Amino acid sequence: MATTVAVATAIGPVIGGLLIQVLGPNWGWRWMFLMNVPIGIGAIIGTFRYIPDDRARGKARPDLDPVGTILLCLAILGIMRALPRARRERAGVAVLPRGGPLVLGLWWTWERRYKSRGGSPMVDTAIFANKAFRNGILIVSVYFLGATSVWIIVPLFLQMHLHHTAFEASLLGSPSSIAAAISSQIAGRYVLTLGRRMVIAGFGVAFLGLLSTTPLAGFVESGAVAFWWLAAPLMLMGLSQGMTISPNQTLTLNSVDPRFGGVAGGILQLGQRLGAAIGTAMIPGIIFSLTDGGTEWLEAFTIALVIIMALTLAAMGVSFADRAREKEAPGAL
């Protein structure tokens, strides 16, 4: 699975960059997402054909918790709606959605009350009593808050500042995706043996990649080296993704009662998506706020990378804390 995702990540941006270049600016970058339509249709067909029928048996009408479902959807919608506005206004750190967190609190209260009344909530909040699970969500959310923005600010730097084409910018991500495919295979073999040490090492590799990208961007701007040299440190980001994302998910779900497995996986994915969505609004917003205020592009780009490095170190810090918990557990690694 991780290899498939990595390959798709390698091919997708290249196809998207090529479509933008072929169709021209009048079509706009949004048209590249049309390539997801056949992929989505294929996924739906494959789901019906290959995924086993796991419908609840013994109940005429399964308890779907419609109120909880609606409240969670509204909460996520409230948070996500603030992000396009932040991008348009180039608000940077001023991404402070108000309605979403309030509705999220209502959803939490409802889920607890619904369970106390004998219902089957969409998310049993008791799952958050598991410290390993809480740490896993925090790790992946903080990491995605910064790491996913790299693949936006680097193309912005190349296209808007150095005037490279979208296709050229897209090529820089391919070595990283290939590296992720390789490292994820290796990490999958040793994650249960090494535990959180695998994730901590992955964050160290990511930090090294970001730290190397920062000075190299200056040489690229001056013309001392070609832009494609940036692919070398960015490849370390791919290596780190294979060592952190899937291993973190494996370790987090391994600590959860199997009865909560499906819900726990969904919550982890939600944390990833929200972290990525907020980060891709916040980090580019910071760059635009700085450049609009007269800051040089290279300086703004460097500041954004430093923020991402800080978020990477924060995720590493939580991983160290969970490693301490891991060592105290029975049968510690």
Beta strands, then each sheet from edge to edge (+ up, - down):
end
